[in-house]
Amino acid sequence: MDESNQELIIKQVNNPSRQELKKQRVDELLDSCKDEVIKQIIGPFGLTPAMFDDKDGGNVTTRHNFEKSVVATDEDQARYDEWQSALNNNVDRKLHDKAKDKWKKDTYQSMHNGQEVIDEYTGKVLGVKTGTTIDKQGNRIDAEHITSVGEVERDSKSHLFATGKDTEERLDDRVKISSDETNLIFAEGSMNSSKGDQDLKEWANAPISKDHAKETGNPNMTNAEYYKLNPELAEKAYKESKKHIKHEQGKKQAIKQGKELLLTGAEEAGRNALRQAMGLVLHEFVNSSFIEVKRIANDPTLKENFVDHLIEAMRNIIEKIKAKAEHILKSVLSGGVQGFISNLLTFIINNIVTTSAKIVTVIREGLKGLWEAVKLIMNPPKDMSGVDVARNASKIIATVITTSLGIIFEKSIEAFLLSIPILAPLAPFISPVITGLLTGVVTALVIFAIDKFFDWLNESGTEMLSAQIEYMEANVALFEHVAQMVESQFNNSKQYQLCIAEYNQIEIALSESNTHLNNAVFHAEHAVTVRATTLSTMKEGLSNFQRMDDELDSLLLAYEQNKKEI
């Protein structure tokens, strides 16, 4: 077979005719219907209801849900009932007042003789400690809750996040918050009575009572003006109190909800991992059973030994399940992560809006498909083209959407079955099966439509689209090349900077060398000048010596002549 025929055969295999492709898609649709129906009945409409007890608002009570009476546990329901009692009835102040009185007594005892009791709203001196008593100087001194007991008791956060398993423990926790030293001050008695359980700022800016208005003749006067509040002192006390309460509530919220998220997240992770593993095993078992039943039905030797056929079929099924062991293990790990994340995501959503039990299920089931789609898009197989990645990712997302719609409409189908007297007793059992069948068929049809759409994109009439895809891919490659060039240029620039730094060092060294050389030349010139001076002096001295020698010779000669004459 020559190369041209081989290429033709390969082209026919890789590019089937329209008729062949249509037949292939129909066959895939039939297989997909069976596969999707099995998945739906086993998964979202089989194992999920059996293994998960999804509830409105998820597994952790958020403040948003708590205030709407949607709670996750019986303990949180008791907290809600306590909060409602505080809202609708008079607040029980006994323990709060008892703790306040103890603070007042302990503070008096700790004061030294002569120390003043100061009203921390006005700065006014209310009394002085004298010996073991307080000289009140005509004032009634009250211990004052800056943030009132009523505010603490009517705050939903104070109840939801209170530490304690029973009513008494949670009440003690709220008493500790209200009676902390940052929330207690001394105040003049009549002012404390006027404020009552009101917010300090609201009370301060409110108009005075009718009696005080008659007294002053100014009905527009505020409580702050009447009681002569010091704005800076009052603001400081108010901020410190609110900061303390907010900090305590935030700390208790982090502890309570953090612990609950870890526990429920771990439970969801374990259940989801087990469900995915069981789903894969059951799916493989059912699918392989169909194949084996079909094989046995077509086996002409069936009548000879039926038991051997069954044993062989079971062995084949077990071997196929064993072959999926690695895939099952990966599914267990990813299922655990997905279960934990879906629980966390449900909690985050419920801080904004309350989710129904079905939406909780949708989040869990949808996260699995979205996880697979994201993995496929972010890390596609090397031999898969961009179009195939888009095709498969679209199928996964479409499956997520159809499954989510099926879960949401299951209750409608159950309600319809309940309206039929004969089917009403079986409605809770039949509705998941019917919903699973419908969802599986719809999912298979949607996947079939997606395949047809992408087949249309690959037909000869869409060369321009293919060219655009290739052009975009080429642009991506070009951008990557440009990025590499930019990175190389950046590295070269760094090397250039190092070279410039080295050249600067060399220039400095040369400059220093030039300075030293100039100094050496200067000293050499000075040495030459000194030497020339020395030589000149020596020459002059030699001339003088020569002259003196001549004079000495003349004297000697004159002496010799004189001697002869004598």
C-alpha positions in Angstrom: 0.0 0.0 0.0 1.5 3.3 -1.1 1.7 6.4 1.1 -1.2 8.2 -0.7 -3.6 5.4 0.0 -2.5 5.3 3.7 -3.1 9.0 4.0 -6.6 8.6 2.4 -7.5 5.8 4.9 -6.3 7.9 7.9 -8.2 10.9 6.6 -11.4 8.8 6.3 -11.0 7.5 9.8 -10.3 10.9 11.3 -12.9 12.7 9.2 -16.0 10.4 8.8 -18.7 11.3 6.3 -21.8 13.2 7.4 -23.9 10.1 7.3 -21.4 8.1 9.3 -21.1 10.9 11.8 -24.9 11.1 12.2 -25.1 7.3 12.8 -22.2 7.6 15.3 -24.0 10.4 17.2 -27.3 8.5 17.3 -25.4 5.5 18.8 -23.7 7.7 21.3 -27.1 9.3 22.2 -28.6 5.8 23.0 -25.5 4.9 25.1 -25.5 8.3 26.7 -29.2 7.9 27.7 -28.5 4.6 29.4 -25.4 6.0 31.0 -26.9 9.2 32.2 -30.1 7.6 33.6 -28.0 5.2 35.6 -25.8 8.0 36.9 -28.8 10.1 37.9 -30.8 7.3 39.6 -27.7 6.2 41.5 -26.3 9.6 42.3 -28.4 12.7 42.9 -31.7 10.9 43.1 -30.5 7.7 44.8 -27.4 7.9 47.0 -27.6 11.6 47.8 -31.1 11.5 49.5 -30.0 8.3 51.3 -26.7 9.7 52.6 -27.3 13.4 53.1 -29.9 15.1 55.3 -29.9 18.5 53.6 -31.8 21.2 55.4 -32.8 24.8 54.7 -29.9 27.1 55.5 -27.2 24.4 55.4 -25.4 22.8 58.3 -24.2 25.9 60.1 -26.6 28.6 61.4 -25.6 32.0 60.1 -26.8 35.3 61.7 -28.9 36.0 58.6 -30.7 32.7 58.9 -31.0 32.9 62.7 -32.9 36.2 62.5 -35.3 34.5 60.0 -35.8 31.5 62.4 -33.8 29.2 60.1 -31.5 27.1 62.3 -29.3 24.1 61.8 -29.5 22.4 65.2 -31.8 22.0 68.2 -29.4 24.0 70.3 -29.6 26.9 67.9 -33.4 26.6 68.0 -33.2 27.0 71.8 -31.0 30.1 71.3 -33.6 31.5 68.9 -36.4 30.9 71.4 -34.4 32.7 74.1 -33.8 35.7 71.8 -37.5 35.9 70.9 -38.3 35.8 74.6 -36.0 38.8 75.2 -37.6 40.7 72.3 -41.2 40.1 73.3 -41.0 40.2 77.1 -39.4 42.2 79.8 -35.7 41.5 80.1 -34.6 39.6 83.2 -32.1 41.9 84.8 -31.5 40.1 88.1 -28.1 38.5 87.3 -27.0 41.6 85.3 -27.8 43.9 88.2 -26.2 41.5 90.7 -22.9 41.5 88.7 -23.2 45.4 88.4 -23.7 45.8 92.2 -20.7 43.5 92.8 -18.5 45.7 90.5 -19.7 48.8 92.3 -18.9 47.3 95.8 -15.5 46.0 94.7 -14.6 49.3 93.1 -15.5 51.2 96.3 -13.4 48.9 98.3 -10.4 49.2 96.0 -10.4 53.0 96.2 -8.0 54.7 98.5 -8.9 57.3 101.1 -9.7 60.7 99.6 -10.2 59.3 96.0 -13.0 61.0 94.1 -15.9 59.2 92.4 -16.2 60.8 88.9 -19.3 60.8 86.6 -17.7 59.5 83.4 -20.3 61.1 81.2 -19.9 64.7 82.6 -16.6 64.7 84.5 -18.5 65.9 87.6 -17.3 64.7 91.1 -20.1 62.6 92.6 -18.4 61.7 95.9 -15.2 61.2 97.8 -14.1 58.1 99.7 -13.8 58.9 103.4 -12.5 56.1 105.5 -14.5 53.1 104.6 -17.5 55.0 103.2 -18.3 57.2 100.3 -19.3 60.8 100.9 -21.9 61.2 98.2 -22.1 65.0 98.6 -25.8 65.0 97.9 -25.6 62.9 94.8 -27.1 59.5 94.1 -24.3 57.4 92.6 -25.3 54.6 90.2 -23.3 52.0 88.5 -24.2 52.4 84.8 -24.2 50.0 81.9 -22.9 52.1 78.9 -24.4 49.6 76.5 -27.6 48.7 78.4 -28.7 45.3 79.5 -31.7 45.6 77.2 -29.4 46.2 74.2 -27.2 43.2 75.0 -30.2 40.9 75.6 -32.1 41.9 72.5 -29.0 41.6 70.2 -29.3 38.4 68.1 -25.5 38.0 68.1 -25.5 37.9 71.9 -27.8 34.8 71.8 -26.5 33.0 68.6 -22.8 33.2 69.6 -23.2 32.9 73.4 -20.9 30.3 75.0 -22.8 27.5 76.7 -24.9 24.4 76.1 -27.9 25.4 78.2 -29.9 28.5 79.0 -28.2 29.3 82.3 -24.7 29.1 80.8 -25.6 31.3 77.9 -27.2 33.8 80.2 -24.0 33.9 82.3 -22.1 34.6 79.1 -24.2 37.6 78.3 -23.9 38.8 81.9 -20.1 38.7 81.6 -20.3 40.8 78.4 -22.6 43.5 79.9 -20.8 43.6 83.3 -17.3 43.9 81.9 -15.3 46.9 83.3 -15.3 48.5 79.9 -19.1 48.6 79.9 -19.5 49.8 83.5 -19.0 53.4 84.8 -20.3 55.6 87.7 -23.1 58.1 86.7 -25.4 60.5 88.5 -28.5 58.6 89.6 -31.2 60.8 88.0 -29.3 60.8 84.6 -29.0 56.9 84.8 -32.7 56.6 85.5 -33.5 58.9 82.5 -31.3 56.9 80.1 -32.7 53.5 81.2 -32.2 50.9 78.4 -31.8 53.4 75.6 -28.7 53.7 73.4 -26.5 56.4 74.9 -26.2 58.5 71.7 -30.0 58.2 70.9 -30.8 59.2 74.5 -28.3 62.1 74.5 -29.7 63.6 71.3 -33.3 63.1 72.3 -35.4 66.0 73.8 -35.8 66.2 77.5 -38.9 64.9 79.3 -42.0 67.1 79.7 -41.3 67.6 83.4 -37.8 68.9 82.6 -39.2 71.0 79.8 -41.5 72.7 82.3 -38.6 73.1 84.7 -36.3 74.8 82.1 -39.0 76.4 79.9 -37.1 75.0 76.9 -38.8 71.9 75.3 -36.2 71.8 72.6 -33.3 71.1 75.0 -31.6 67.7 74.6 -30.7 65.3 77.5 -27.1 66.0 76.7 -27.6 69.7 77.3 -29.8 69.2 80.4 -27.4 66.8 82.1 -24.4 68.7 80.9 -22.7 65.7 79.2 -19.1 66.2 78.3 -19.0 65.2 74.6 -15.5 63.8 74.6 -16.0 61.8 77.8 -19.3 60.4 76.7 -18.0 59.5 73.2 -14.9 57.8 74.7 -17.0 55.7 77.0 -19.4 54.8 74.2 -16.7 53.8 71.8 -14.9 51.6 74.3 -18.1 49.9 75.3 -19.1 49.1 71.7 -15.6 48.0 70.7 -15.5 45.6 73.7 -18.9 44.1 72.9 -18.1 43.8 69.2 -14.8 42.2 69.9 -16.3 39.7 72.3 -19.1 38.8 69.9 -16.7 38.4 67.0 -14.4 36.2 69.0 -17.3 34.0 70.1 -18.6 33.9 66.5 -15.2 32.7 65.2 -15.0 30.0 67.8 -18.6 28.7 67.4 -18.9 28.8 63.6 -15.3 27.9 63.0 -15.7 24.7 65.1 -19.1 24.0 63.4 -17.6 24.5 59.9 -14.7 22.1 60.7 -17.0 19.4 62.1 -19.8 19.6 59.5 -17.2 20.1 56.7 -15.4 16.9 57.8 -18.8 15.1 57.9 -19.7 16.4 54.4 -16.3 15.5 53.1 -16.5 11.9 54.4 -20.0 11.4 53.1 -19.3 12.9 49.7 -16.2 10.8 49.3 -18.1 7.7 50.2 -21.0 8.6 48.0 -18.7 9.2 45.0 -16.9 5.9 45.6 -20.1 4.0 45.9 -21.6 5.8 42.9 -18.7 4.7 40.7 -18.8 1.2 42.0 -22.6 0.9 41.5 -22.4 2.5 38.1 -19.7 0.2 36.9 -21.6 -2.8 38.4 -24.9 -1.9 36.7 -23.2 -1.0 33.4 -21.1 -4.2 33.4 -24.2 -6.2 34.4 -26.0 -5.0 31.3 -23.1 -6.0 29.1 -22.8 -9.4 30.7 -26.6 -10.0 30.5 -26.4 -9.1 26.8 -23.4 -11.4 26.3 -25.1 -14.3 28.0 -28.3 -13.8 26.0 -26.3 -14.0 22.8 -24.2 -17.0 23.9 -25.3 -20.1 22.0 -23.9 -22.4 24.7 -26.1 -20.9 27.4 -28.2 -24.0 27.9 -25.3 -26.2 28.5 -24.1 -24.7 31.8 -25.9 -21.6 33.0 -24.1 -21.5 36.4 -20.7 -21.2 34.8 -22.0 -18.3 32.7 -23.1 -16.5 35.9 -19.8 -17.2 37.7 -17.9 -15.9 34.7 -20.1 -12.9 34.4 -19.5 -12.0 38.1 -15.8 -12.4 37.6 -15.8 -10.1 34.6 -17.8 -7.5 36.6 -15.4 -7.7 39.6 -12.4 -7.4 37.3 -13.9 -4.3 35.7 -14.5 -2.8 39.1 -10.9 -3.6 40.1 -9.6 -1.9 37.0 -11.3 1.3 38.2 -9.6 1.2 41.6 -7.3 4.1 40.9 -10.1 6.2 39.4 -12.2 5.4 42.5 -9.4 6.4 44.8 -9.0 9.7 43.0 -12.8 10.2 43.2 -12.7 9.6 46.9 -10.1 12.3 47.4 -11.7 14.8 45.1 -15.1 14.0 46.6 -13.8 14.8 50.1 -12.5 18.1 49.0 -15.7 19.0 47.1 -17.8 18.0 50.1 -15.8 20.3 52.4 -15.9 23.2 49.9 -19.6 22.8 49.2 -20.3 23.0 52.9 -18.2 26.2 53.2 -19.7 27.7 50.1 -23.2 27.0 51.4 -22.3 28.8 54.7 -21.0 31.8 52.8 -24.1 32.1 50.7 -26.3 31.8 53.7 -24.7 34.8 55.2 -26.4 36.8 52.4 -29.5 34.8 51.4 -31.2 31.7 52.9 -30.9 28.6 50.8 -33.5 25.9 50.7 -32.6 22.3 51.3 -32.8 21.6 47.5 -30.4 24.5 46.8 -28.0 23.0 49.3 -28.1 19.7 47.3 -27.7 21.6 44.0 -24.5 23.3 45.4 -23.0 20.0 46.4 -24.0 18.2 43.1 -23.0 21.2 40.9 -19.6 21.6 42.5 -18.5 18.2 41.3 -19.3 19.0 37.7 -17.8 22.5 37.9 -14.7 21.1 39.5 -14.2 18.7 36.6 -14.9 21.5 34.0 -12.4 23.8 35.6 -9.8 21.1 35.7 -10.4 20.3 32.1 -10.1 23.9 31.0 -7.1 24.8 33.2 -5.2 21.6 32.5 -6.4 19.9 29.3 -4.8 16.7 28.0 -1.9 17.3 25.6 -3.6 15.5 22.7 -6.9 17.3 23.0 -7.6 20.3 20.8 -9.1 23.6 21.9 -12.4 22.7 20.2 -12.6 19.3 22.0 -11.8 21.0 25.3 -14.7 23.4 24.7 -17.0 20.5 23.7 -16.3 18.4 26.7 -16.4 21.4 29.2 -19.7 22.4 27.7 -21.1 18.9 28.2 -20.0 18.9 31.8 -21.6 22.3 32.5 -24.8 21.2 30.7 -25.0 18.1 32.9 -24.6 20.3 36.0 -27.5 22.6 34.8 -29.9 19.8 33.9 -29.1 17.9 37.1 -29.7 21.1 39.2 -33.0 21.7 37.4 -34.0 18.1 38.0 -33.3 18.4 41.7 -35.3 21.6 42.0 -38.3 20.2 40.1 -38.3 16.9 42.0 -40.7 18.4 44.6 -43.1 19.5 41.9 -43.1 15.9 40.5 -43.7 14.6 44.0 -46.6 17.0 44.5 -48.1 15.9 41.2 -47.9 12.3 42.2 -49.5 13.1 45.6 -52.4 14.6 43.8 -53.1 11.1 42.3 -54.8 9.0 45.1 -53.5 5.7 43.8 -49.9 6.9 43.6 -49.9 9.2 46.7 -48.5 6.5 49.1 -45.7 5.7 46.8 -44.9 9.3 45.7 -41.8 9.8 48.0 -40.3 6.7 46.4 -41.4 7.0 42.8 -40.7 10.8 42.4 -36.8 10.4 42.7 -36.9 7.5 40.1 -39.1 9.4 37.6 -37.0 12.6 38.1 -33.8 10.7 37.6 -35.1 9.1 34.4 -36.3 12.4 33.0 -33.1 14.2 34.0 -30.9 11.5 32.5 -32.8 11.6 29.2 -32.8 15.4 29.1 -29.1 15.4 29.9 -28.4 12.9 27.1 -30.4 15.0 24.6 -28.5 18.2 25.6 -25.2 16.4 25.2 -26.3 15.2 21.8 -27.3 18.7 20.8 -23.9 20.0 22.0 -22.1 17.3 19.9 -24.2 18.3 16.9 -23.4 22.0 17.4 -19.7 21.3 17.5 -19.9 19.0 14.5 -21.6 21.9 12.6 -18.7 24.1 13.6 -16.2 21.6 12.2 -18.0 21.3 8.9 -16.6 22.7 5.6 -18.8 25.7 5.8 -17.0 27.0 8.9 -13.5 27.3 7.6 -13.5 30.9 8.6 -14.3 30.0 12.2 -11.6 27.4 12.2 -9.2 29.9 10.7 -10.1 32.4 13.4 -9.5 29.7 16.1 -6.1 28.9 14.5 -5.4 32.7 14.2 -6.2 33.1 17.9 -4.0 30.1 18.8 -1.2 31.6 16.7 -1.7 34.9 18.5 -1.4 33.1 21.8 1.8 31.5 20.7 3.0 34.9 19.4 2.2 36.6 22.8 4.0 33.8 24.6 7.0 34.4 22.3 6.8 38.2 22.9 6.6 37.5 26.6 9.7 35.4 26.5 11.5 38.1 24.5 10.4 40.7 27.0 11.6 38.5 29.8 14.9 38.0 28.0 15.2 41.8 27.5 14.5 42.3 31.1 17.2 39.9 32.1 19.6 41.6 29.6 18.7 45.0 31.1 19.7 43.6 34.5 23.0 42.5 33.1 23.5 45.9 31.5 22.8 47.5 34.9 25.5 45.3 36.4 27.9 46.2 33.7 27.2 49.9 34.2 27.9 49.5 37.9 31.2 47.7 37.1 32.2 50.5 34.7 31.4 53.1 37.4 33.7 51.2 39.8 36.4 51.1 37.1 36.0 54.8 36.4 36.4 55.5 40.1 39.5 53.3 40.3 41.0 55.1 37.2 40.2 58.4 38.7 42.0 57.5 41.9 44.9 56.1 39.8 45.1 59.3 37.9 45.2 61.3 41.1 48.0 59.1 42.4 49.9 59.4 39.1 49.6 63.2 39.2 51.0 63.2 42.7 53.9 61.0 41.6 54.7 63.3 38.7 54.5 66.3 41.0 56.9 64.7 43.5 59.2 63.6 40.6 59.3 67.1 39.2 60.1 68.4 42.7 62.9 65.9 43.0 64.3 66.9 39.6 64.2 70.6 40.7 65.9 69.8 44.0 68.5 67.7 42.1 69.2 70.5 39.6 69.6 72.9 42.5 72.0 70.5 44.2 74.0 70.0 41.0 74.2 73.8 40.5 75.4 74.2 44.1 77.9 71.5 43.6 79.2 73.0 40.4 79.5 76.4 42.1 81.3 74.8 45.0 83.7 72.9 42.6 84.5 76.2 40.9 85.2 77.8 44.2 87.4 74.9 45.2 89.2 75.1 41.9 89.7 78.8 42.4 91.0 78.3 45.9 93.3 75.5 44.6 94.7 77.9 42.0 95.2 80.6 44.7 97.0 78.0 46.9 99.3 77.1 44.0 100.1 80.8 43.5 100.9 81.2 47.1 103.1 78.1 47.1 104.9 79.3 44.0 105.4 82.8 45.5 106.7 81.1 48.7 109.2 79.1 46.7 110.4 82.2 44.9 110.8 84.1 48.1 112.7 81.3 49.6 115.2 81.2 46.7 115.8 84.9 47.0 116.5 84.6 50.6 
